[in-house]
């Protein structure tokens, strides 16, 4: 009887939580032309590919209706691929919260970042927050240079990151139950999750914030990332090398004191910029027991081999199943951004994503 009474009390709340919201997005965009306009969930907690709506645009106007549980963040994207080398590739996007009711967007398809979006109070507040976060994103500096230049860029980026983090955490602490706060907590860990910093952000949310869609996704990412945190035993990988022979990560680890498991690809700009630092570390420590197991997320062998040769990646353990992001190894390690790397000593992960001189410094300690 007590259980039945409890069910009757909670039933309205359960039905309310599961009720789908009808959201309408209407737009009037210039410069659409023959490009493709899509609306996609910003994330999915099921592990499946988020649903994508392919929008039909007529005379620059479109309307799309969604039926989802609660407020949900979407990414509106415009993409125009050139027919020849004389025309440039165009890509623009913006993130929009859709809740019950109608949201409108007006502007130019090739500059969605600056389009005017009007909708719920949540969307209007998000627009201001997202603009501030994007202003910091534009301040980050990336590029080539000697060790001094790299150190200056790192110091600059660290300062920008601290300012951005302070703003994000301030908002979360002031609004711990908000779905926007949950989104801000998730955002830095969307593609690469450090379990310690992600847990700290998650713990700032109150129970209501944790139970939002982005809150639940953040917890899922934290639990998965814990499997590959420092101190965890590595997960083995078996992939074919450049000659088609299968190479096990564990076999490389058994033969060397320290192994860098490096996920990269020929088309990845940040990976290619990081390669000179990895090569320098390899040349300095290869005779002291250091080896590299490189997993490429390429999907064409020609591009993969060309990048190996051009970047002088002189170690032999280059592997790939040429499935791009569908690589079995990438899925096993939950890779959603590259470069991503793990430093392994005696089969145990000891560090992750050591960039530039940081890799050398750690190797100096491990191989002294």
N, C-alpha and C positions, 0 to 999 in steps of 0.2 A: 504493500500500500504506500509506504514512504517513497519507494522508488518511482511508483506511478505518479505520485504527487509532484516529485521533483521533475519528472519528465514533462508533466503538464505545465509547470512553471517555466521551464527552459525552452519548451517548444517554440513559442513565439520568437524568442531570441535566435534560435537556430534557423528558423525559416527566414527571419530578417537577414541574417548573415549570409544566407545562401541565395537570396533574391538577386536576380540579374537586373542590372541597370540598363535602360535603353539610352544610348548616347548617340548624338548626331553631330557629325563634323561636316560643315559646308565650307566651300572655298571658292575664291575667285583669284586665279593666278595668271599673270602675264608670262609670256615667253615659254609656254609649255611645249609647243611645237610637236615633234615626234618622240619626245622623251617619255620615259615611264615614271608614273607617280604611284607610290605604294605607301600603305599604312601598315605598320607592324607592331605587335606587342614588343615592348622594350625588354621583356624577360619572360621566362616560363619556368615554373617550379617542377614541371613533370619530367624534365630532361629531354623533352621533344623540341623540335624546331618551333619557335614562336609563330603563330598564325600571321599570314601576310594577306592584306586586302589589296588587290590590284584595281586601282581606281580608274574609272572611265571619265575622261574629261572632254567636255564639249564647249567650245567657245570660251575656254579658260575656266569653266565652272564645273564643280563636282559636288556630290553629296554621298556620304557613306554612313550607314547605321550599324552600330555594334550592340551586342547584348552580352555584357560581362558582369561578374560579381564585383561590386564596389568600384571606386575610382581606379582607373588604370592608366599607366603611362604608356604612350605610344610614340613611335618614331615615324615621322612623315618624311619620305625621301623622294628626291627627284634625280633621275639619272638619264643622261643623254650620251650615248656612245657615238663617236664620229664615224662617218662612212669611209673617210680617208684621212691621211696624215695632215691635210691642210686645215682640218677642223679640230678643235680641241674637245677633249672629254670633259663633261660637266657633271658635277655631283654636288648636291646640297641637301641638308636635312635639318630638322628641328624636332624637339621632343615636346609632346603635348599631353596634358592630363585630360582625359575624358571622363565625365561624371554624368549623372542624369541631366538631360536637357541638351541644348544646342551650343556648339562651339563654332566660331567662324575664324577663318584665316584669309587674309588678303595680302597680296604682294607679288613678288616675282618668283617663278619656279626655280630659277637658277640662283636664287639668294634667299632660300627659306629661313636662314638664320636671322634675317632682318625683317621677315614678314610680321604683320600685325596679327596677333591671336587674341581673341576675346571669348571668354566662356565663363566657367564657374569661378567663384572666389578663389578656389584652390589653384586653378590654372593661372589666374591673374597674379597670385602670390608667387607661384612657381616661376613665372616669366622673369620676375625681378631677381629671384635667387639664381636661376640658371644663367642670367646675363652676367651677374657678378662672378659666378664660378668660371664662366667662359672667358671673362676678362683676365683672370689669373692664368687660365690655360694658355692664352696667347702670349703670356710673358715668358714661358719656358723657352730655354735656348738649347738647341741641339746642333751638332756639327762636328767636323773634324778639327784636329789641332794637336799640338804637342802636349806634354803632361801639364805644363803651366796653364795653357788655354783650357784644357779639360777640367783642371782644378777650379778655375775661375767660373766656368759654366756650372759646375756642380755646386759651388757655393751660392751662386745666383739662384739656381733652381731650388736649393734647400730653403732659401729665404722665402721664395714665392710659395713653396709647399707649406711652410709653417703658417704663413698668413692665410692661405686657403683653408688649411686644417682648422685653424683657430676660429674662422668664421663658421665653418661647417659644424664644429663641435658646439659652438655657442648657440646656434639655432636648435640643434638637437636637444641640448639641455633645457632650453626654454620651451620646447614643444615636444616632450618625450612620447606623447601619444599619437602624434601626427604621422600620417602616411608619407608626407613630404620628408619628415625627419628620418623615417625608415629608408626612404630612397637616398637621402644624403649619406646615411650610414653605409648603404650598399654600394654607392657609386664608385668609390676608389677601389673596391674589391670585386667589381663586376667581371673583370677578365683575369685578374691575377690577385689571389687572396692570400694575404699574410694572416695566419690564424690568430696571432696575438693582437695585432692592431684591429683586426676585424671584430674580435671578441670584445675589445674595449669599446668600440663603437656600438656594438649590439647591446652591451650592458647599459648604455646610456638611455636606451628606450624603456618605457614602462610596458606592462603586459599588453596593452592595446596596440602600441607601436610594434611590438614584436610579433603580434598576430596579423599584421598587414601582409599583403603579398610580398613586397620587398623585404619585410622583416623576416618572413619565413624563408625566403630565398637566401638571405644573408646567413641564417643559421645553417642551412643546408650546405652552403659553400664552406663555412667554417668547419663543419664536421668532416667534409671531404678533404679539405686542405690539411687537417690534422694528420691524415695518413701519410703526408709527404713533408711534415715539418722536421726540423732538426732533431736528431735523436731517433728517428724512425728508420726501420730497416727498408732498404730500397725495394721497389717492385721491379721484377725482371722484365726485360724487353727482348724480343727476338724479331729481327727484321733483315731483309736482304741488303748486302752491300752493293757497291757499284758494279760488281761482277755477277751479281745474282746469288752469291753465297750467303746463307743465313748466319748472322753473327749475334750471339747472346751478350747482353750487357754483363751478365754475371761472369761470363768467361773472361771478359776484359778486366773486370774488377778483381778477379782472382790473381791475375798476373801483375797487377800494379798496386802501389801503395795508395794512390789517390786518383780518382777518375772524375772528370767533368762530364756530366750528362747534359748535352746542349741541344735544345730545340731551336731550329732556325729555318730559313728558306731563302732561295735566291732572290725572290721578289720583295723581301722584307728589308726596307731601308735601315731601320735601327739595328737589325742583325748584321748587315754588311758594315755598318759603321763601327760595330763592336768587334768584328772579326780581327782587325789588327792588334787589339789588346789581347785577344785570346791566343793569336799566333805568337805574340811576344812572350806570353806566359809559357806557352808550350816549348818554345825554343830554349827558354831558360831552365825549365824544370823537367824536360822529358827524360834526361839521363839520371834523374834522381827519383824516378818512380811515378811520374805524372803521365796520365794518358787522357785522351778525349774520345768520347762516344757521341758522335754528332748525328742527330735525327733530323732529317730534312722534311719539311712539310710541302715540298714541291709536288707538282703533279705531272711534270715532264722531265724526263731524264736528261735531255739536252741542256736545259737551263740549269739543272742541279750540277751537272759535271762542269759546265762553263764557270759557274760561280766558285766551285772548289778550286779550279785552276787559277782563275783571276785573283782570288783572295789568298792564294798560296796556303791553303789549308792542308798542310803536309802530313797529317796523321792519317792512318789507314782505316780507322773504324768510322766510315761514313755509311749510314744506312738510311733506307727509305722504302716505303711500300708505294710511293708516288700516288697517294690518295688525298693529298692536300690536308685540309682540316679534318678529314675523315680518317686520318692515319690511326691505326690501331693503338700505337704507342701514345699519341696525343690524347686519345680518348681515355686510355688507361690512367694517364697522369692528370687528366682534366685540363689540358692546355687550351686556353682561350685567347692567349696573346703570346707573341714572340718578339724578341728573344726571351726564353725562359731556360734557366739552367739550375742544376743541382750538383753540388760538390759532394762526392761520395768517398768515404774512407772506411776500408774493411767492411764494405757492404752496408754501411750506415750513412744516412744523409747528415752532413755536418753544416751545410750552408746552402743558401739559395740566392740566385740572381746577383752574384758578385760582379760588379761592373768595373771596367778600367783597371786602375792600379789595385783595387780591392782584392781582385783574384790573386795577384802576385803576393800581396801582403799575407793572405791566408795560406797560400802555398809555402811561403817562407817559414811559417810556424809549423805546418804539418810535416814538412819535408826537411827540417833542420837536422 
